[in-house]
Amino acid sequence: MRTTSGKNPVGGRPLEGCRVLVTRSPGRSGPLAEALRLAGAVPLLLPLTEAERAPDQAALDDAFEALGAGRFDWLVVSSATTVLALQEKAAEHAVELRNWVPAGTRVAAVGPASRRALEAAGIAVDFEPQHDHSAAGIVDGWPGGPAAVLLPQADIAAPALARGLEAKDARVRTVVAYSTVDFPAEPGRRLGTKFSGRPGRDDTDGAAAPLPVLTPAEAKADVDDGVLAAVVAASPSAVRRIAAALAPLGSCRLVAIGPATAAEAETQGLAVAATAREATPEGLVAAVIRAVAGP
């Protein structure tokens, strides 16, 4: 494996000199980039996706009003970006999100990133899957039974979570909270431009550290030259864009944030070198270390 320093990538700091591609937008790459630097890696940025406000704001407004009125037993959050979208909506109502969610409404988070985002917003999490931080994990451990559930999510979210909860007799209302678009988003529609806060430092949100930013052509050239140790995919949509822009990956190892992302990589014909055991910067870095070390 070639590195920028010529050192053994698993000696000293475990990723010493390894060039690792982060496929996040600049505003959402900071925590992961910092964790990679601490492990000795050289993080590079290839922005692939960004989040825009949902095109159907009326539907989101209606669901948000119903949430505040106490019409749901559960609020299920499957991404930290969803929390940002709900915080923006709360700001439009001149309230804090924590004061809008009724005390009687329980809250579920798919994993550490969404839990930390909720807790940073002052909202306690009542349920988080212990091991499988995915739609399947929420469904398998669902404690809510035949409850009324609000499920705000991305426009490209798979229906597995809603269908799984409905199979547990939950009455699920889904609503698009944000859209996932190719980078860059339209400045006037970019999620976060109307909200000065941020939902927490994790792999999906946080202030971005300065990173070398590559174009898709530059990233592809690095892949073809064998100078990239790994590329990190933090969502199924990122995998699809990686497949379109960078495949074949050659010696560059693909690291997935979780089972859904890994499954999409297999669908796209990409080999997954490692899957994070926890959807956090630290979990992703540990997966990169396993991927670079190899079998």
Beta strands, then each sheet from edge to edge (+ up, - down):
strand 1: 19-22
strand 2: 42-45
strand 3: 49-53
strand 4: 74-77
strand 5: 106-109
strand 6: 148-154
strand 7: 171-182
strand 8: 230-233
strand 9: 253-256
strand 10: 272-275
sheet 1: 2+ 1+ 8+ 9+ 10+
sheet 2: 3+ 7- 6- 4- 5-
end
